[in-house]
Amino acid sequence: MARKPIGEGEPPLQPTHRHLWLAVRATVTLAILTFFASRIDWPRQWHDLLGLDRGWLTVAIALAGVSFVVASVRWHALMSVQGIVIGWRMVLRLTLVGQFFSVFLLGATGGDVVKLFAVSRIVPGRTEAAFYSIVVDRALGLASFVAIALSALLLIFGTQGDAVTASVIAGLTVALGVMTLAGVTLLLLDARVVPRGLVRLATALPIYSLLKAGVSKLGLYVRAPRQTMLCALYSLGIALLSFAVADCLARALSIPVGLLPMAAAVAVAVCLSSLPISVGGHGVREGAFVLMFSILKILDESSRLAQDRTVLFSVLFFSVYAIWGLPGGLFYLLHWGRVQTPPRPAGSP
């Protein structure tokens, strides 16, 4: 019997479970933000905000916009591997719409759901293929940040090797190892060269049916190495742009920081805020920047203003990307009705 595409004939998640998990994430977010809010010198924060260099802030906003253009090119290429043909301009619009919902609703998952829904309306019957294009898009982006964070920390550890840095390196190594193992497994499954013993072991896993369902779709990226490697390079470019954005914000706030420490701090903060333990990564992102700025001695730990300036930096880093969700929201409000299933030709059933 033919397998049904994702989303068809499957029962939705139980509302109770969905609401419970959302409540947990909201609680984590509120707890962390409350902690930082109680320790911040708000008049000083306002003074620093008014005194930041607007030239560097403008450059940061522009670079963040460029990263969305590159991200849309990457997603466009990933969808083309799946045989989904959508104009690049529409993909860019959907990318910004996804950013709008990611920022102003319930995190990156909400944005991805909206993008998936839009593609299903534009190209009917390709929902499953669109789903896997978004999965690979997210995976490539996260893998690039994990790899860069690990590389930067290893270089820093060579000169300042302390136990805390070593612990962060160990965690990133495990994460990168899991991603590599998943990629190799996909390659073996697609090549049909997995030993029978491993196949029997895999069939015993609760998620085996899900893995089996995704092999054919994800295997398309294995059989299109040129496009996949190009998308990996796009991911690297997006990561480098994020470091440039952070560097501009550091200059705007007069925070002295080198290239490697900034790359490590941003990469770790992005990875941690991507975990589904808070709403939109809020709170976790601020905590990650405070932790990394402290570990890497970017700001003087003895300074009373160090934590305040770090939190302000984190808020600005989020804001320069969030602002690009506004054009997406405008497109959604004014033109979303045009993002729909094309009319059927005359005489079609």
Helices and strands as residue ranges (DSSP letters): H 15-39, H 42-51, H 54-81, H 88-104, H 108-122, H 127-160, H 163-191, H 196-203, H 208-222, H 225-252, H 259-273, H 284-295, H 306-322, H 325-335, G 336-338
